Every structure is written in structure tokens, then in C-alpha cells.
Amino acid sequence: MTRRSATLLLGLTASVFGARPLHGQTGPLVDSVSRGRASDPREAALAEVRDARLRLGPVRFRPFVRLRNLTYVNQSFFEDARGDLTAGAEAGVRAIVPFGRSVFLRSDVGASYTWFARNADQRRVAATPSLSLQAFVGRATISVEAQRDQFTSSLSSEEDRTITQRVDTVRGTVQYDVGARVFVFAGGGLQRPRYITEGLLPQDAERIAGLDRTETFDNVGVGYSFSPRTRMSVGYVETRSRFRLEPLRDGGSKGFVIGAAYDRTRFFVNLQGGVRNYEPEAPGAFPAQRDLFGASFVSYHLRRFDAQFFGSRRRIDSIFTANAAFLETRGGVGASIPLGTRGLATLGAFFEGGTNSYSVAVETAVGPVTRRDDVLAVRGNLALHLLRNVSLSVDVSETRYDSNIEAFDRDVFRITTNLSFSIQLLGR
């Protein structure tokens, strides 16, 4: 089996551990998949070493600056429902120590700043360190990482207000190539999201603080590589959630997950999913749930554009205590069009629909109602590769929520800009 086949495990692990979703609930199992084509992890590590030109002995340095989530949102459900302009910035330096061509040690030393135009109490500076080890030893591929991140993001599709979040993560994976085509893998980790509530009205702060939690994840499985570009895997997954302030929300899930990836020049498929059981730790604290969860992404290259199809089904913790969580189901279609002869700009348009479904009825003026929100979203984006190490993206979306409880009908307009660049200093 080639090292390229290891990207199935690494790609699925990235989606499981938090390739960051559109909204801010970044639990260790978010039922999302990577929309980017896989690359050989060892070659990517060697390329990073080559590009880091500033050196001090065996250590390579790569400074970086990122403007993340410069965002305007027009409304929210909270008591203080005015829109706000927010942004996050991060700067630091990555140190890379290669041990030959097989072991790579990385450490990021940096700081992030979150800024809110109206809510000054949400503005704050925090250290964002990380340490990771990646090793390719014989037939084994090993990855271990610990990091702290701080960023601005909307809470979820249930509540679109942008707030500051701090997430601590520890994770590890190992893959072993049994033969030319078969590989086994295992992984585990911990993620601890915290939501910054300073500057919010007391009732809003209480709802958000109730989502502070620690989540753990374990998986083990086996995969088969039909070719370097066609792979499948089957794994067993367990997750556990422990809430800091609301222990009646504590619970976990278990079940099997099937993953598959198919990568050709014109056709790309990435999917994972399976039936899992969610159960409360305290019997009867919330309804147990057995359902199909997962995500898929398909891209097909036509003459002038890429057609894209995507979907997901995942469980999201709710800010309302009557329901511990809701089921978010989405499906969509879109197109991505390269601009110019060199493909330095890409324009995209996407349409997405789905539902947010709740399991416990709530009291309304007309009696008990089990809430369901129908969702329709239109989104456009523009991505620019300005220079070799500079990229800019702008994303504009309009989302309509049509609920069977009239008070939850809403239209949300959002515009988000991201700028990222690494600084290349002259060195040996």
C-alpha cells in the first residue's frame, strides 16, 4: 500500500475531530467530510519543511498571520437581538524540526484577538499554542497533537449569533499497513469547548454557558485500498459528553461508521456515515436516539465548472433546555467556476435545504408542538489566491428558517471574509 492510502484515515480523522464546521459546535464527531482532495501526508510534511526558509540549526521557522471570520450577521434569537460586526486575528510562528524524512515535530507559538464592533466585552487576547508529532515508521503512520484555539463563530444553525469560543483539543491516530491493500487504524482524543459569555444579557449568557462541555472520542477500524485513489473503511466509534453546568445533558453515542473515497481527475467522492445510538448517562434525562448520521461530498468536473453535491445529518446540542439536542439534516448542490487562465480566483454559488428537527414537544399558545424548522439557504463565495502564500475568501449567505412555531421564523444574512498569509523570510 502506498503512503497516499494513509490519507483516508487522516482525512476521516480530520472530519471527525473538527475540520471546523460552518457553525461553532465543534464536537469531536461532527459528521462532516473533507471537500478537498487528499495529498500524501509525508510529501506534504516535506514540502512544509522546504518552504520554511528561515533556519536556526535543524529548526525551521514559518511566521504566519490570519484574519479569520470578519463577519456581519443581521440578527439572532437572543434577548439582545441586534446584529454585530465581528472578526478574529491570529499571528505567530511555527517551528518545524524534521528528523530525517520520517519524523516531524511542529510547535506553533502565537496569539489570537477577537474583536466585536458593538460588544466590547467579547474582545479579548489569548495564547493559541500547539504541539504535534507526525511519524512514518515502517508500515505505521502515527500522529499526535495538542492545541488551544480561540475564534469567533456562530453558535449553531439554531442560533446564528457570533460569539467568541475557546477550544482545547488533544488527539492521536495510528495506522498500520497490514499488507499491500489492507490497513488497520485506531484513534482517540478529547475536545473541550468553552463559550465566552461576557457582555451578554444574563439570560443569554446562561443559555450559552450551559453548552460548555468536555467530549471524548475513540475509534478503531479496518480499511481496504482498491487502488491509491479508491479506498473504503469500516470503524467502530464511541463518543462521550460531559457538560460543565448541566449534568443532565451528559451522554454518549456508539456505532459503526463506513467511510469511502474515490479520487479521479474529473470525479471526486468522499463520504462517511452509519447508524449510531445516542443515550443519556442518567436514565430518562433525554430521549435516547438511534438514527443514521454522516456526511457526503461529490464533485464532478465539467468543461467550464465543477458541479458539487453535498449533504449531512448530525446531532447538535440545543440552547433550549426542553430539548437536549436537535437533528440537523442538510442537502445541497452548487457550482464552482475558476476565473482567469491561471485559476487564481474561484467563484461559487450554492443552494442548500433541510430541516432542524426536535424530539420533545414544547408548550405553545395552541398546545404542545414538536418543533420543526424548514431551512433554505443561498450562498455565494469568491476565493482569491493573491500571491503564493496569500489567500482571500469572501462568503455571502442568506438563510430562511420556516418553523411550525411562528416565533422561530427568521431570515439570517451573513457575510464573512477570511485572509491568510505566511511570511517567507530569506534564509539559507
BELPE-V752924 format. One line per field, one symbol per residue. burial: I if it has 9 or more other C-alpha atoms within 8 Angstrom, else O. Layout:
# BELPE-V752924
burial=???
This chain:
# BELPE-V752924
burial=IOIIIIIIIOIIIIIIIIIOIOIIIIIIIIIIIIOOOOOIIIOIIIOOIOOIIIIOOOIIIIIIIIIIIIIIIIIIIOOOOOIIIIIIIIIIIIIIIIOOOIIIIIIIIIIIIIIIOOIIOIIOOOIIIIIIIIIIOOOIIIIIIIIIIIIIIIIIOOIIIIIIIIIIIIIIIIIIIIOOIIIIIIIIIIIIIIIIIOOOOOOIIOIIIIIIIIIIIIIIIIIIIOOIIIIIIIIIIIIIIIIIOOOIIIIIIIIIIIIIIIIOOOIIIIIIIIIIIIIIIOOOIIOOOOOIIIIIIIIIIOOOIIIIIIIIIIIIIIIOOOIIIIIIIIIIIIIIIIIOOOOIIIIIIIIIIIIIIIIOIIOOOOOOIIIIIIIIIIIIIIIIIIOOIIIIIIIIIIIIIIIOIOOIIOOIIIIIIIIIIIIIOOOO
